[in-house]
Amino acid sequence: MDGKVFWVTFATVFLAEMGDKTQLAALSMTAETGVPWTVFTAACVALCLATLLGVAFGSILTQWIQPALIKKLAGVAFIIIGGLILLGKY
């Protein structure tokens, strides 16, 4: 395992997830249900599955598209999603 890649990925994902809708959903679900370990376990499994799909798709996609272009396309997608959120359409 590449330690540098591990820690850069960990820091990036950790910071990206702080205060996002997923964390707020887990917070509200815990408050509503009162079963924090169940919510924690379900959220961990969901995040792992979403990450697995992203890694698998990214591995396949990089066979046809350069990583720099994928990064730019992801940036454009974030801008579009942000615009939709601001317009109240997302």
MOPAC internal coordinates of N, CA, C and O (Angstrom, degrees):
PM7 1SCF
backbone

  N    0.0000 0     0.00 0     0.00 0    0    0    0
  C    1.4505 1     0.00 0     0.00 0    1    0    0
  C    1.5326 1   108.08 1     0.00 0    2    1    0
  O    1.2310 1   121.16 1   -42.38 1    3    2    1
  N    1.3074 1   115.39 1   137.62 1    3    2    1
  C    1.4619 1   121.46 1   179.41 1    5    3    2
  C    1.5361 1   108.30 1   -85.62 1    6    5    3
  O    1.2310 1   120.41 1   -71.28 1    7    6    5
  N    1.3331 1   116.83 1   108.72 1    7    6    5
  C    1.4701 1   121.51 1  -176.73 1    9    7    6
  C    1.5125 1   113.61 1   -60.22 1   10    9    7
  O    1.2310 1   120.29 1   139.56 1   11   10    9
  N    1.3308 1   117.05 1   -40.44 1   11   10    9
  C    1.4693 1   119.93 1  -179.48 1   13   11   10
  C    1.5301 1   110.51 1   -63.50 1   14   13   11
  O    1.2310 1   120.31 1   133.62 1   15   14   13
  N    1.3316 1   117.01 1   -46.38 1   15   14   13
  C    1.4666 1   120.63 1   178.63 1   17   15   14
  C    1.5260 1   110.04 1   -61.68 1   18   17   15
  O    1.2310 1   120.87 1   138.61 1   19   18   17
  N    1.3340 1   115.94 1   -41.39 1   19   18   17
  C    1.4660 1   119.90 1   179.05 1   21   19   18
  C    1.5273 1   111.19 1   -57.32 1   22   21   19
  O    1.2310 1   120.08 1   127.69 1   23   22   21
  N    1.3317 1   117.44 1   -52.31 1   23   22   21
  C    1.4641 1   120.70 1  -175.02 1   25   23   22
  C    1.5200 1   112.81 1   -70.33 1   26   25   23
  O    1.2310 1   120.02 1   144.61 1   27   26   25
  N    1.3241 1   117.57 1   -35.39 1   27   26   25
  C    1.4725 1   119.92 1   176.41 1   29   27   26
  C    1.5234 1   109.57 1   -66.09 1   30   29   27
  O    1.2310 1   120.37 1   136.51 1   31   30   29
  N    1.3357 1   116.90 1   -43.49 1   31   30   29
  C    1.4639 1   120.52 1   177.97 1   33   31   30
  C    1.5206 1   110.83 1   -64.51 1   34   33   31
  O    1.2310 1   120.56 1   135.24 1   35   34   33
  N    1.3316 1   116.54 1   -44.76 1   35   34   33
  C    1.4670 1   120.38 1   178.45 1   37   35   34
  C    1.5245 1   110.77 1   -57.00 1   38   37   35
  O    1.2310 1   120.37 1   129.35 1   39   38   37
  N    1.3196 1   116.90 1   -50.65 1   39   38   37
  C    1.4664 1   120.88 1  -177.89 1   41   39   38
  C    1.5208 1   111.49 1   -63.23 1   42   41   39
  O    1.2310 1   120.49 1   138.02 1   43   42   41
  N    1.3214 1   116.66 1   -41.98 1   43   42   41
  C    1.4627 1   120.20 1  -179.31 1   45   43   42
  C    1.5206 1   111.63 1   -63.55 1   46   45   43
  O    1.2310 1   120.59 1   131.06 1   47   46   45
  N    1.3275 1   116.48 1   -48.94 1   47   46   45
  C    1.4633 1   120.07 1  -179.24 1   49   47   46
  C    1.5217 1   110.69 1   -67.50 1   50   49   47
  O    1.2310 1   119.93 1   137.67 1   51   50   49
  N    1.3096 1   117.73 1   -42.33 1   51   50   49
  C    1.4655 1   121.08 1  -179.85 1   53   51   50
  C    1.5231 1   110.51 1   -59.16 1   54   53   51
  O    1.2310 1   120.42 1   130.86 1   55   54   53
  N    1.3188 1   116.80 1   -49.14 1   55   54   53
  C    1.4658 1   119.99 1  -179.24 1   57   55   54
  C    1.5254 1   111.65 1   -67.31 1   58   57   55
  O    1.2310 1   120.22 1   143.52 1   59   58   57
  N    1.3298 1   117.18 1   -36.48 1   59   58   57
  C    1.4649 1   120.25 1   179.46 1   61   59   58
  C    1.5213 1   111.55 1   -66.76 1   62   61   59
  O    1.2310 1   120.21 1   148.33 1   63   62   61
  N    1.3178 1   117.21 1   -31.67 1   63   62   61
  C    1.4578 1   121.26 1  -177.35 1   65   63   62
  C    1.5270 1   113.67 1   -83.33 1   66   65   63
  O    1.2310 1   120.13 1   161.38 1   67   66   65
  N    1.3190 1   117.36 1   -18.62 1   67   66   65
  C    1.4680 1   119.99 1  -177.44 1   69   67   66
  C    1.5313 1   110.42 1   -65.40 1   70   69   67
  O    1.2310 1   121.13 1   -58.47 1   71   70   69
  N    1.3115 1   115.45 1   121.53 1   71   70   69
  C    1.4658 1   120.83 1   175.60 1   73   71   70
  C    1.5147 1   114.53 1    75.43 1   74   73   71
  O    1.2310 1   119.51 1  -167.73 1   75   74   73
  N    1.3218 1   118.53 1    12.27 1   75   74   73
  C    1.4573 1   118.71 1   179.74 1   77   75   74
  C    1.5261 1   110.05 1   -87.15 1   78   77   75
  O    1.2310 1   120.70 1     0.31 1   79   78   77
  N    1.3184 1   116.26 1  -179.69 1   79   78   77
  C    1.4583 1   120.96 1  -177.08 1   81   79   78
  C    1.5214 1   112.22 1   -61.76 1   82   81   79
  O    1.2310 1   120.00 1   147.50 1   83   82   81
  N    1.3163 1   117.60 1   -32.50 1   83   82   81
  C    1.4605 1   120.50 1   179.87 1   85   83   82
  C    1.5258 1   110.79 1   -64.52 1   86   85   83
  O    1.2310 1   120.79 1   134.65 1   87   86   85
  N    1.3144 1   116.09 1   -45.35 1   87   86   85
  C    1.4628 1   119.73 1  -179.98 1   89   87   86
  C    1.5298 1   110.30 1   -65.47 1   90   89   87
  O    1.2310 1   120.65 1   139.36 1   91   90   89
  N    1.3243 1   116.37 1   -40.64 1   91   90   89
  C    1.4647 1   119.49 1   178.82 1   93   91   90
  C    1.5282 1   111.27 1   -66.58 1   94   93   91
  O    1.2310 1   120.29 1   143.83 1   95   94   93
  N    1.3257 1   117.05 1   -36.17 1   95   94   93
  C    1.4641 1   120.45 1   177.22 1   97   95   94
  C    1.5319 1   110.34 1   -65.11 1   98   97   95
  O    1.2310 1   120.46 1   138.29 1   99   98   97
  N    1.3365 1   116.72 1   -41.71 1   99   98   97
  C    1.4681 1   119.97 1   178.22 1  101   99   98
  C    1.5228 1   110.50 1   -64.80 1  102  101   99
  O    1.2310 1   120.42 1   139.75 1  103  102  101
  N    1.3095 1   116.81 1   -40.25 1  103  102  101
  C    1.4620 1   121.11 1   178.68 1  105  103  102
  C    1.5267 1   110.41 1   -61.72 1  106  105  103
  O    1.2310 1   120.61 1   131.61 1  107  106  105
  N    1.3281 1   116.44 1   -48.39 1  107  106  105
  C    1.4667 1   118.86 1  -177.87 1  109  107  106
  C    1.5273 1   111.59 1   -69.60 1  110  109  107
  O    1.2310 1   120.19 1   144.27 1  111  110  109
  N    1.3379 1   117.24 1   -35.73 1  111  110  109
  C    1.4644 1   119.77 1   178.25 1  113  111  110
  C    1.5297 1   110.59 1   -65.63 1  114  113  111
  O    1.2310 1   120.23 1   140.39 1  115  114  113
  N    1.3236 1   117.17 1   -39.61 1  115  114  113
  C    1.4638 1   120.71 1   177.42 1  117  115  114
  C    1.5237 1   110.56 1   -64.29 1  118  117  115
  O    1.2310 1   120.66 1   135.11 1  119  118  117
  N    1.3227 1   116.35 1   -44.89 1  119  118  117
  C    1.4642 1   120.14 1   179.52 1  121  119  118
  C    1.5283 1   111.03 1   -62.97 1  122  121  119
  O    1.2310 1   120.55 1   141.95 1  123  122  121
  N    1.3184 1   116.56 1   -38.05 1  123  122  121
  C    1.4599 1   121.14 1  -177.20 1  125  123  122
  C    1.5260 1   113.02 1   -74.37 1  126  125  123
  O    1.2310 1   120.54 1   139.71 1  127  126  125
  N    1.3367 1   116.57 1   -40.29 1  127  126  125
  C    1.4699 1   119.70 1  -173.95 1  129  127  126
  C    1.5240 1   113.83 1   -94.94 1  130  129  127
  O    1.2310 1   120.62 1   150.38 1  131  130  129
  N    1.3339 1   116.43 1   -29.62 1  131  130  129
  C    1.4570 1   119.68 1  -178.38 1  133  131  130
  C    1.5214 1   114.08 1    74.87 1  134  133  131
  O    1.2310 1   120.37 1  -162.14 1  135  134  133
  N    1.3333 1   116.90 1    17.86 1  135  134  133
  C    1.4646 1   120.65 1   178.44 1  137  135  134
  C    1.5331 1   108.49 1  -122.81 1  138  137  135
  O    1.2310 1   120.55 1  -102.67 1  139  138  137
  N    1.3350 1   116.55 1    77.33 1  139  138  137
  C    1.4632 1   119.75 1  -173.23 1  141  139  138
  C    1.5252 1   114.69 1   -61.91 1  142  141  139
  O    1.2310 1   119.22 1   144.05 1  143  142  141
  N    1.3217 1   119.09 1   -35.95 1  143  142  141
  C    1.4638 1   119.59 1  -177.73 1  145  143  142
  C    1.5174 1   111.75 1   -70.70 1  146  145  143
  O    1.2310 1   120.25 1   147.06 1  147  146  145
  N    1.3243 1   117.12 1   -32.94 1  147  146  145
  C    1.4630 1   120.06 1   176.23 1  149  147  146
  C    1.5207 1   110.12 1   -68.05 1  150  149  147
  O    1.2310 1   120.62 1   135.95 1  151  150  149
  N    1.3250 1   116.42 1   -44.05 1  151  150  149
  C    1.4657 1   120.67 1   178.35 1  153  151  150
  C    1.5267 1   109.97 1   -63.90 1  154  153  151
  O    1.2310 1   120.34 1   136.87 1  155  154  153
  N    1.3267 1   116.95 1   -43.13 1  155  154  153
  C    1.4591 1   121.60 1   178.92 1  157  155  154
  C    1.5248 1   111.06 1   -59.80 1  158  157  155
  O    1.2310 1   120.65 1   132.42 1  159  158  157
  N    1.3278 1   116.36 1   -47.58 1  159  158  157
  C    1.4659 1   120.77 1  -179.14 1  161  159  158
  C    1.5275 1   110.81 1   -63.29 1  162  161  159
  O    1.2310 1   120.15 1   133.75 1  163  162  161
  N    1.3206 1   117.31 1   -46.25 1  163  162  161
  C    1.4665 1   120.85 1  -179.83 1  165  163  162
  C    1.5272 1   111.21 1   -63.40 1  166  165  163
  O    1.2310 1   120.18 1   139.12 1  167  166  165
  N    1.3318 1   117.26 1   -40.88 1  167  166  165
  C    1.4633 1   120.42 1   179.18 1  169  167  166
  C    1.5253 1   111.18 1   -66.16 1  170  169  167
  O    1.2310 1   120.21 1   140.62 1  171  170  169
  N    1.3325 1   117.21 1   -39.38 1  171  170  169
  C    1.4688 1   120.89 1   177.89 1  173  171  170
  C    1.5230 1   111.29 1   -63.65 1  174  173  171
  O    1.2310 1   120.61 1   134.94 1  175  174  173
  N    1.3209 1   116.44 1   -45.06 1  175  174  173
  C    1.4639 1   120.30 1   179.75 1  177  175  174
  C    1.5320 1   110.00 1   -63.97 1  178  177  175
  O    1.2310 1   120.41 1   137.45 1  179  178  177
  N    1.3335 1   116.82 1   -42.55 1  179  178  177
  C    1.4679 1   120.47 1   179.53 1  181  179  178
  C    1.5253 1   111.26 1   -63.46 1  182  181  179
  O    1.2310 1   120.18 1   136.57 1  183  182  181
  N    1.3325 1   117.25 1   -43.43 1  183  182  181
  C    1.4617 1   120.49 1   179.24 1  185  183  182
  C    1.5247 1   110.74 1   -66.12 1  186  185  183
  O    1.2310 1   120.38 1   140.25 1  187  186  185
  N    1.3315 1   116.88 1   -39.75 1  187  186  185
  C    1.4698 1   119.89 1   177.56 1  189  187  186
  C    1.5255 1   111.15 1   -63.21 1  190  189  187
  O    1.2310 1   120.08 1   137.21 1  191  190  189
  N    1.3179 1   117.44 1   -42.79 1  191  190  189
  C    1.4583 1   120.59 1   179.76 1  193  191  190
  C    1.5298 1   110.75 1   -65.69 1  194  193  191
  O    1.2310 1   120.28 1   135.49 1  195  194  193
  N    1.3391 1   117.06 1   -44.51 1  195  194  193
  C    1.4608 1   120.76 1   178.31 1  197  195  194
  C    1.5295 1   110.82 1   -61.30 1  198  197  195
  O    1.2310 1   120.50 1   139.81 1  199  198  197
  N    1.3224 1   116.65 1   -40.19 1  199  198  197
  C    1.4605 1   121.06 1   178.63 1  201  199  198
  C    1.5215 1   110.59 1   -67.91 1  202  201  199
  O    1.2310 1   120.05 1   138.30 1  203  202  201
  N    1.3332 1   117.51 1   -41.70 1  203  202  201
  C    1.4569 1   121.41 1   177.03 1  205  203  202
  C    1.5285 1   110.95 1   -57.88 1  206  205  203
  O    1.2310 1   120.57 1   135.17 1  207  206  205
  N    1.3259 1   116.51 1   -44.83 1  207  206  205
  C    1.4631 1   120.45 1   178.68 1  209  207  206
  C    1.5279 1   110.93 1   -63.84 1  210  209  207
  O    1.2310 1   120.39 1   138.83 1  211  210  209
  N    1.3325 1   116.86 1   -41.17 1  211  210  209
  C    1.4604 1   120.51 1   178.23 1  213  211  210
  C    1.5151 1   112.47 1   -63.63 1  214  213  211
  O    1.2310 1   120.48 1   136.68 1  215  214  213
  N    1.3241 1   116.68 1   -43.32 1  215  214  213
  C    1.4661 1   121.10 1   179.59 1  217  215  214
  C    1.5293 1   110.04 1   -66.56 1  218  217  215
  O    1.2310 1   120.24 1   136.11 1  219  218  217
  N    1.3190 1   117.14 1   -43.89 1  219  218  217
  C    1.4662 1   120.59 1  -179.66 1  221  219  218
  C    1.5312 1   110.34 1   -63.53 1  222  221  219
  O    1.2310 1   120.47 1   133.17 1  223  222  221
  N    1.3199 1   116.70 1   -46.83 1  223  222  221
  C    1.4559 1   121.15 1   179.56 1  225  223  222
  C    1.5277 1   110.69 1   -64.23 1  226  225  223
  O    1.2310 1   120.52 1   138.87 1  227  226  225
  N    1.3277 1   116.61 1   -41.13 1  227  226  225
  C    1.4602 1   121.05 1   178.14 1  229  227  226
  C    1.5119 1   112.17 1   -63.54 1  230  229  227
  O    1.2310 1   120.44 1   141.08 1  231  230  229
  N    1.3280 1   116.77 1   -38.92 1  231  230  229
  C    1.4643 1   120.75 1   178.38 1  233  231  230
  C    1.5232 1   111.42 1   -63.82 1  234  233  231
  O    1.2310 1   120.81 1   139.34 1  235  234  233
  N    1.3101 1   116.05 1   -40.66 1  235  234  233
  C    1.4674 1   120.58 1   178.88 1  237  235  234
  C    1.5246 1   110.51 1   -71.56 1  238  237  235
  O    1.2310 1   120.51 1   136.17 1  239  238  237
  N    1.3315 1   116.64 1   -43.83 1  239  238  237
  C    1.4595 1   121.79 1  -176.38 1  241  239  238
  C    1.5260 1   112.30 1   -63.09 1  242  241  239
  O    1.2310 1   120.31 1   143.81 1  243  242  241
  N    1.3260 1   117.01 1   -36.19 1  243  242  241
  C    1.4716 1   119.26 1  -177.89 1  245  243  242
  C    1.5264 1   112.76 1   -70.03 1  246  245  243
  O    1.2310 1   120.31 1   171.30 1  247  246  245
  N    1.3181 1   117.01 1    -8.70 1  247  246  245
  C    1.4610 1   119.47 1   174.87 1  249  247  246
  C    1.5248 1   110.96 1   -74.07 1  250  249  247
  O    1.2310 1   120.30 1   157.12 1  251  250  249
  N    1.3442 1   117.03 1   -22.88 1  251  250  249
  C    1.4623 1   121.20 1  -177.74 1  253  251  250
  C    1.5215 1   114.17 1  -116.60 1  254  253  251
  O    1.2310 1   120.51 1   156.38 1  255  254  253
  N    1.3229 1   116.64 1   -23.62 1  255  254  253
  C    1.4648 1   120.69 1  -175.66 1  257  255  254
  C    1.5238 1   109.06 1  -126.10 1  258  257  255
  O    1.2310 1   120.23 1   -42.17 1  259  258  257
  N    1.3226 1   117.17 1   137.83 1  259  258  257
  C    1.4651 1   122.27 1   179.08 1  261  259  258
  C    1.5326 1   110.12 1   -64.51 1  262  261  259
  O    1.2310 1   120.00 1   -38.79 1  263  262  261
  N    1.3381 1   117.61 1   141.21 1  263  262  261
  C    1.4644 1   121.06 1   179.45 1  265  263  262
  C    1.5377 1   113.41 1   -55.01 1  266  265  263
  O    1.2310 1   119.76 1   143.94 1  267  266  265
  N    1.3247 1   118.06 1   -36.06 1  267  266  265
  C    1.4709 1   120.24 1   179.25 1  269  267  266
  C    1.5255 1   110.98 1   -62.33 1  270  269  267
  O    1.2310 1   120.12 1   141.19 1  271  270  269
  N    1.3263 1   117.37 1   -38.81 1  271  270  269
  C    1.4632 1   120.69 1   178.69 1  273  271  270
  C    1.5288 1   110.55 1   -69.65 1  274  273  271
  O    1.2310 1   120.46 1   140.90 1  275  274  273
  N    1.3218 1   116.74 1   -39.10 1  275  274  273
  C    1.4719 1   120.38 1   177.28 1  277  275  274
  C    1.5268 1   109.83 1   -59.80 1  278  277  275
  O    1.2310 1   120.72 1   137.76 1  279  278  277
  N    1.3270 1   116.24 1   -42.24 1  279  278  277
  C    1.4618 1   120.99 1   179.27 1  281  279  278
  C    1.5346 1   110.70 1   -62.09 1  282  281  279
  O    1.2310 1   120.53 1   137.21 1  283  282  281
  N    1.3263 1   116.58 1   -42.79 1  283  282  281
  C    1.4673 1   120.39 1   178.58 1  285  283  282
  C    1.5261 1   111.13 1   -66.14 1  286  285  283
  O    1.2310 1   120.34 1   137.68 1  287  286  285
  N    1.3276 1   116.95 1   -42.32 1  287  286  285
  C    1.4593 1   120.30 1   178.47 1  289  287  286
  C    1.5295 1   111.22 1   -63.10 1  290  289  287
  O    1.2310 1   120.38 1   141.07 1  291  290  289
  N    1.3361 1   116.87 1   -38.93 1  291  290  289
  C    1.4626 1   120.52 1   177.11 1  293  291  290
  C    1.5296 1   110.12 1   -63.35 1  294  293  291
  O    1.2310 1   120.27 1   139.60 1  295  294  293
  N    1.3372 1   117.09 1   -40.40 1  295  294  293
  C    1.4599 1   120.96 1   177.31 1  297  295  294
  C    1.5181 1   111.95 1   -61.83 1  298  297  295
  O    1.2310 1   120.71 1   137.35 1  299  298  297
  N    1.3270 1   116.25 1   -42.65 1  299  298  297
  C    1.4670 1   120.58 1   177.99 1  301  299  298
  C    1.5282 1   109.92 1   -63.97 1  302  301  299
  O    1.2310 1   120.47 1   138.36 1  303  302  301
  N    1.3368 1   116.70 1   -41.64 1  303  302  301
  C    1.4639 1   120.33 1   178.94 1  305  303  302
  C    1.5313 1   110.80 1   -60.88 1  306  305  303
  O    1.2310 1   120.06 1   138.46 1  307  306  305
  N    1.3471 1   117.49 1   -41.54 1  307  306  305
  C    1.4626 1   120.75 1   178.07 1  309  307  306
  C    1.5224 1   110.88 1   -63.19 1  310  309  307
  O    1.2310 1   120.13 1   139.85 1  311  310  309
  N    1.3234 1   117.37 1   -40.15 1  311  310  309
  C    1.4620 1   120.88 1   178.96 1  313  311  310
  C    1.5250 1   110.52 1   -64.44 1  314  313  311
  O    1.2310 1   120.53 1   136.63 1  315  314  313
  N    1.3253 1   116.59 1   -43.37 1  315  314  313
  C    1.4667 1   120.38 1   179.03 1  317  315  314
  C    1.5197 1   110.69 1   -63.22 1  318  317  315
  O    1.2310 1   120.56 1   134.08 1  319  318  317
  N    1.3372 1   116.54 1   -45.92 1  319  318  317
  C    1.4690 1   119.95 1   179.13 1  321  319  318
  C    1.5236 1   110.33 1   -62.04 1  322  321  319
  O    1.2310 1   120.37 1   137.27 1  323  322  321
  N    1.3485 1   116.90 1   -42.73 1  323  322  321
  C    1.4677 1   120.24 1   176.90 1  325  323  322
  C    1.5140 1   111.94 1   -59.48 1  326  325  323
  O    1.2310 1   120.17 1   137.61 1  327  326  325
  N    1.3280 1   117.28 1   -42.39 1  327  326  325
  C    1.4616 1   121.31 1   177.58 1  329  327  326
  C    1.5170 1   111.58 1   -62.08 1  330  329  327
  O    1.2310 1   120.85 1   136.67 1  331  330  329
  N    1.3306 1   115.98 1   -43.33 1  331  330  329
  C    1.4658 1   119.72 1   178.16 1  333  331  330
  C    1.5310 1   111.52 1   -62.67 1  334  333  331
  O    1.2310 1   121.06 1   140.82 1  335  334  333
  N    1.3311 1   115.58 1   -39.18 1  335  334  333
  C    1.4737 1   118.84 1   178.47 1  337  335  334
  C    1.5283 1   109.63 1   -64.99 1  338  337  335
  O    1.2310 1   120.29 1   135.46 1  339  338  337
  N    1.3289 1   117.05 1   -44.54 1  339  338  337
  C    1.4656 1   120.00 1   178.69 1  341  339  338
  C    1.5130 1   112.64 1   -61.34 1  342  341  339
  O    1.2310 1   120.42 1   145.55 1  343  342  341
  N    1.3302 1   116.81 1   -34.45 1  343  342  341
  C    1.4619 1   121.33 1   179.11 1  345  343  342
  C    1.5263 1   113.03 1   -82.18 1  346  345  343
  O    1.2310 1   120.84 1   174.98 1  347  346  345
  N    1.3260 1   115.99 1    -5.02 1  347  346  345
  C    1.4655 1   120.94 1   178.83 1  349  347  346
  C    1.5210 1   112.61 1    76.60 1  350  349  347
  O    1.2310 1   119.54 1  -157.62 1  351  350  349
  N    1.3143 1   118.48 1    22.38 1  351  350  349
  C    1.4603 1   121.79 1  -178.37 1  353  351  350
  C    1.5245 1   111.79 1  -105.39 1  354  353  351
  O    1.2310 1   119.82 1  -170.64 1  355  354  353
  N    1.3071 1   117.95 1     9.36 1  355  354  353
  C    1.4650 1   121.79 1  -179.77 1  357  355  354
  C    1.4819 1   109.62 1  -133.64 1  358  357  355
  O    1.2310 1   120.10 1   180.00 1  359  358  357

